[in-house]
């Protein structure tokens, strides 16, 4: 977490401990913090009303609520839903659940850049399509979907448009009105806020039941006492990442990417980018193919050298299954699926960190390849 976020949360835990639903002084004080924080966050995506922001436990709950509850509420309109093959598991497993309930789901394919075709989307829309859920930016390869164009297309249909913006929020500009987004999911820890907190943007007028049943918090849209210290910390994180800071971080992370790739290649390490190094992509994620080196060997040795990397999403990193994103982009038999690593950068990283990573990777890969060569001989 960012230091100002920690300081804000510490202050709130000591000074604002009332329940925001209570009518006494301590409750009203907590309610004031809740309302102020909601306003800051609502402005960050240009909502029409502050109460279009519903606080949740994070991206997973936001995705589940947006997809499952909106589909259940609209089943009289239709039972067809559209998504992509490279969504986060929180979206894909929600889709699987809908399929179990008898809904039909269309999974749009992606190209080797990790992007869908807008023509495929247009062709897939039907009269009974009730929801389109497409991520703003991919968490494994950093590809960005044309959210603005998708919003224009979906807005002319019967469907609602949901975007999982967990990776993108805090790094790119999002305007829910201009982009015609109906539902949007985020998670606070992706912009150096607290874990186990996020929000669901829910356009005013969209009616569906809450996923969690209980009290009447969040205007009866999400039961459970609001976590005021975490919410205040989330708002502080949003204040830090203003438009100029977003651009600065994107430039910084793009520089890290080039430094890492150039450094490896100058050391004669054969490496290729999965996806592309497009200036509009999410710059904090870099997925690299290390030809002839197993991901397991690389990950083990990186960990021993104090480097945290993964073979896919952090939510599936403990799995031995190949990345569903790389499989969708290159095919299940491609060596990229078994020889690639995902690196992600944060605002606290430095060029010295990247230089250390280059040296560590060079030593590991050289050793792995020597071992393979000795085995062949």
C-alpha positions in Angstrom: 0.0 0.0 0.0 1.0 3.6 -0.6 2.2 5.3 2.6 -0.5 8.0 2.6 -3.1 5.2 2.3 -1.7 3.4 5.4 -1.6 6.7 7.3 -5.2 7.5 6.4 -6.4 4.0 7.4 -4.6 4.2 10.7 -6.2 7.5 11.4 -9.6 6.2 10.6 -9.2 3.1 12.7 -8.3 5.2 15.7 -10.7 8.1 15.2 -13.7 7.0 13.1 -14.9 3.7 14.6 -18.7 4.2 14.4 -21.1 2.2 12.2 -22.1 4.4 9.2 -25.7 3.1 9.5 -26.1 4.3 13.1 -27.8 7.6 13.8 -25.7 8.7 16.7 -22.8 11.1 16.5 -20.2 8.4 15.9 -22.3 6.8 13.2 -22.8 10.2 11.5 -19.1 10.8 11.6 -18.5 7.5 9.8 -21.3 8.3 7.3 -19.6 11.6 6.5 -16.3 9.8 5.7 -18.2 7.2 3.6 -20.0 9.8 1.6 -16.9 11.9 1.0 -14.9 8.8 -0.1 -17.7 7.7 -2.4 -17.7 11.2 -4.0 -14.0 11.0 -4.7 -14.3 7.6 -6.3 -17.4 8.5 -8.3 -15.6 11.5 -9.8 -12.7 9.3 -10.9 -14.9 7.6 -13.5 -17.4 10.5 -14.2 -20.6 9.0 -12.8 -23.8 11.0 -12.9 -24.5 10.3 -9.2 -22.2 9.3 -6.3 -24.5 6.5 -5.2 -23.9 4.7 -8.5 -20.8 3.5 -6.6 -21.4 0.3 -4.5 -18.6 -0.8 -2.2 -17.8 -4.5 -2.3 -15.1 -6.9 -1.0 -13.2 -6.6 -4.3 -13.1 -7.4 -8.0 -14.4 -11.0 -7.6 -17.6 -9.9 -5.7 -18.1 -7.0 -8.1 -17.8 -9.3 -11.2 -20.0 -12.0 -9.6 -22.7 -9.5 -8.7 -22.7 -7.7 -12.0 -22.9 -10.8 -14.1 -25.0 -13.3 -12.1 -27.5 -10.9 -10.6 -28.1 -8.9 -13.7 -28.5 -12.0 -15.8 -31.0 -13.5 -13.3 -32.9 -10.2 -13.2 -33.2 -10.1 -17.1 -34.0 -13.7 -17.8 -37.5 -12.6 -19.1 -35.7 -10.5 -21.7 -33.3 -13.2 -22.9 -30.7 -15.8 -21.8 -27.8 -15.0 -24.0 -24.6 -13.5 -22.7 -21.3 -12.5 -24.4 -17.8 -12.5 -23.0 -14.2 -13.3 -24.1 -12.0 -16.3 -23.7 -9.3 -14.3 -21.8 -11.4 -12.9 -19.0 -10.4 -13.3 -15.3 -11.6 -16.4 -13.5 -14.1 -14.3 -11.6 -15.8 -13.6 -14.9 -15.3 -17.0 -16.5 -16.6 -18.9 -13.5 -19.6 -16.6 -13.2 -20.3 -17.5 -16.9 -20.0 -21.2 -16.2 -22.5 -20.8 -13.4 -25.0 -19.1 -15.7 -24.5 -22.0 -18.2 -25.4 -24.4 -15.5 -28.6 -22.4 -15.0 -29.5 -22.8 -18.7 -28.0 -19.6 -20.1 -26.1 -19.5 -23.4 -22.7 -17.9 -23.3 -20.7 -16.8 -26.4 -17.0 -16.6 -25.8 -15.3 -14.3 -28.2 -11.9 -15.3 -29.5 -8.8 -13.1 -29.4 -5.9 -12.6 -31.8 -2.2 -12.9 -31.0 -2.3 -9.4 -29.6 -4.9 -10.4 -27.0 -7.8 -8.4 -28.6 -11.2 -9.3 -29.8 -12.7 -8.3 -33.2 -15.5 -5.8 -33.1 -17.0 -7.6 -36.1 -17.2 -10.7 -34.0 -19.0 -8.8 -31.3 -21.5 -7.3 -33.7 -22.2 -10.7 -35.2 -22.7 -12.2 -31.8 -25.3 -9.7 -30.6 -28.8 -11.0 -30.7 -32.3 -9.9 -29.6 -32.0 -12.1 -26.6 -28.5 -10.9 -25.6 -28.9 -9.4 -22.1 -25.3 -8.8 -21.1 -21.9 -8.2 -22.6 -18.9 -8.6 -20.2 -15.5 -7.6 -21.6 -12.5 -6.6 -19.6 -10.9 -3.2 -20.0 -7.3 -4.6 -19.8 -5.9 -8.1 -19.5 -4.1 -9.1 -16.3 -1.6 -11.5 -18.0 -0.5 -9.8 -21.2 -1.6 -6.2 -20.7 -3.7 -6.0 -23.9 -6.5 -3.3 -23.8 -9.9 -3.8 -25.3 -11.5 -1.0 -27.3 -13.9 -0.3 -24.5 -15.3 3.0 -26.0 -16.1 1.3 -29.3 -17.6 -1.7 -27.5 -19.8 0.6 -25.4 -21.2 2.3 -28.5 -22.0 -1.0 -30.1 -23.7 -2.6 -27.0 -25.7 0.6 -26.3 -27.6 0.1 -29.5 -28.7 -3.4 -28.4 -30.9 -4.8 -25.6 -27.8 -5.8 -23.6 -26.1 -4.2 -20.6 -22.4 -3.6 -20.9 -20.1 -4.7 -18.0 -16.4 -4.3 -17.9 -13.9 -5.8 -15.5 -11.6 -2.8 -15.0 -9.6 -4.3 -12.1 -6.3 -4.1 -13.9 -7.0 -0.9 -15.8 -8.6 1.4 -13.2 -5.9 3.7 -11.8 -3.7 3.4 -14.9 -6.0 4.5 -17.8 -8.7 7.1 -18.0 -12.2 5.6 -17.8 -15.4 7.7 -18.4 -18.5 5.6 -17.8 -20.7 8.1 -19.5 -18.7 8.6 -22.7 -17.9 4.9 -22.9 -21.5 4.0 -22.2 -20.6 1.5 -19.5 -23.5 0.1 -17.4 -21.5 -1.9 -14.9 -17.8 -1.7 -13.9 -15.7 -3.7 -11.4 -12.6 -2.7 -9.6 -10.3 -3.7 -6.7 -8.5 -1.2 -4.5 -5.2 -3.1 -4.1 -4.4 -2.6 -7.8 -3.7 1.0 -7.2 -1.9 0.6 -3.9 -5.0 0.7 -1.7 -6.1 -2.0 0.7 -6.9 -5.6 -0.3 -10.4 -7.1 0.2 -12.1 -3.9 -1.0 -13.4 -2.7 -4.4 -16.5 -1.1 -5.9 -19.1 -1.9 -8.5 -20.3 0.9 -10.6 -23.9 0.3 -11.3 -25.6 2.8 -13.6 -28.7 4.4 -12.1 -31.9 2.6 -13.2 -30.4 -0.9 -13.5 -32.5 -3.0 -11.2 -31.3 -6.4 -9.9 -31.1 -8.1 -6.5 -28.0 -7.9 -4.3 -25.6 -10.9 -4.3 -25.3 -10.7 -0.5 -28.4 -10.8 1.6 -28.7 -9.1 5.0 -28.9 -5.5 6.1 -29.9 -2.4 4.0 -26.4 -1.0 3.6 -25.3 0.6 0.3 -28.9 1.6 -0.4 -30.0 -2.0 -0.1 -27.6 -3.1 -2.9 -24.9 -4.7 -0.8 -25.5 -6.1 2.7 -22.8 -5.8 5.4 -21.3 -3.0 7.6 -19.1 -0.7 5.5 -15.3 -0.9 6.2 -14.8 2.8 6.7 -11.0 2.8 7.3 -10.4 0.7 4.1 -12.9 2.9 2.1 -11.1 6.1 3.2 -7.8 4.4 2.2 -9.2 3.6 -1.2 -10.3 7.2 -1.7 -6.8 8.3 -0.7 -5.3 6.0 -3.3 -7.6 7.4 -5.9 -6.5 10.9 -5.1 -2.9 10.0 -5.5 -3.4 8.5 -8.9 -4.7 11.6 -10.7 -4.6 12.0 -14.5 -1.0 13.2 -14.5 0.2 10.4 -12.2 -1.5 7.8 -14.4 0.4 9.1 -17.4 3.7 9.2 -15.4 3.3 5.6 -14.2 2.5 4.4 -17.7 5.7 6.0 -19.0 7.7 4.7 -16.1 6.5 1.1 -16.6 6.9 1.3 -20.4 10.6 2.3 -19.7 10.9 -0.8 -17.4 9.6 -3.0 -20.2 12.2 -1.7 -22.7 15.0 -1.9 -20.1 14.2 -5.5 -19.3 13.9 -6.6 -22.9 16.9 -4.7 -24.2 19.0 -5.9 -21.2 18.1 -9.6 -21.8 18.8 -9.4 -25.5 22.1 -7.6 -25.0 23.1 -10.6 -22.9 22.2 -13.0 -25.7 19.0 -14.2 -24.0 16.4 -15.2 -26.7 13.1 -13.7 -25.6 9.9 -12.7 -27.2 6.9 -10.6 -26.0 3.6 -12.4 -25.7 1.1 -9.9 -27.1 2.6 -6.6 -28.2 4.4 -3.5 -26.9 1.6 -1.1 -27.9 1.8 2.4 -26.3 -1.9 2.1 -25.4 -1.6 -1.2 -23.5 -1.4 -1.6 -19.8 2.3 -0.9 -19.3 2.7 -2.5 -15.8 2.3 -6.0 -17.2 4.8 -7.8 -19.3 4.6 -11.4 -20.5 7.8 -12.9 -22.0 8.5 -16.2 -23.8 11.9 -17.7 -22.9 12.5 -20.2 -25.6 13.5 -23.6 -24.4 13.2 -22.8 -20.7 10.4 -24.3 -18.6 8.4 -21.8 -16.6 8.6 -24.1 -13.5 12.5 -24.0 -13.5 12.5 -20.2 -14.0 9.9 -19.5 -11.3 11.7 -21.7 -8.7 15.1 -20.0 -9.4 13.6 -16.5 -9.5 12.0 -17.1 -6.1 15.3 -18.3 -4.6 16.8 -15.0 -5.8 14.0 -12.8 -4.2 12.1 -12.1 -7.5 8.3 -12.5 -7.5 7.0 -13.5 -10.9 4.3 -15.8 -12.1 3.2 -18.0 -15.0 -0.2 -16.3 -15.2 -2.7 -14.5 -13.0 -1.9 -14.3 -9.4 -5.3 -15.9 -8.7 -4.3 -19.1 -10.6 -0.5 -19.0 -10.1 -0.7 -22.0 -7.7 -2.2 -24.1 -10.5 -0.1 -26.3 -12.8 -2.6 -25.7 -15.6 -1.3 -23.6 -18.6 -2.4 -20.0 -18.9 -5.9 -19.8 -20.5 -4.9 -16.4 -21.9 -1.8 -17.7 -23.7 -3.7 -20.8 -24.8 -6.4 -18.6 -26.3 -3.8 -16.4 -28.1 -1.4 -19.0 -29.4 -3.1 -22.5 -29.1 -2.7 -25.2 -26.5 0.3 -26.8 -28.2 2.4 -23.7 -28.5 5.6 -23.8 -26.6 4.8 -20.2 -25.4 2.2 -21.7 -23.1 4.8 -23.7 -21.2 7.8 -21.4 -21.4 6.5 -17.9 -20.6 6.5 -15.8 -17.4 4.4 -12.8 -16.4 6.2 -9.8 -14.7 4.3 -6.8 -13.2 5.7 -3.5 -12.0 4.6 -1.2 -9.2 5.3 2.5 -8.5 7.9 1.6 -5.9 10.1 -0.3 -8.4 13.2 1.3 -9.7 15.6 0.9 -12.7 18.0 -0.8 -10.3 15.3 -3.5 -9.6 15.0 -4.1 -13.3 18.8 -4.3 -13.7 18.9 -6.9 -10.9 16.2 -8.9 -12.6 18.1 -8.8 -15.9 21.2 -10.2 -14.2 19.3 -12.8 -12.3 17.4 -14.0 -15.3 20.6 -14.1 -17.5 22.3 -16.3 -14.9 19.3 -18.6 -14.5 18.6 -19.0 -18.2 22.3 -19.6 -19.0 22.5 -22.3 -16.3 19.2 -24.0 -17.4 20.3 -24.1 -21.0 23.8 -25.5 -20.1 22.1 -28.2 -18.1 19.8 -29.1 -21.0 22.8 -29.1 -23.4 24.7 -31.4 -21.0 21.7 -33.7 -20.8 21.5 -34.0 -24.6 25.2 -34.8 -24.8 
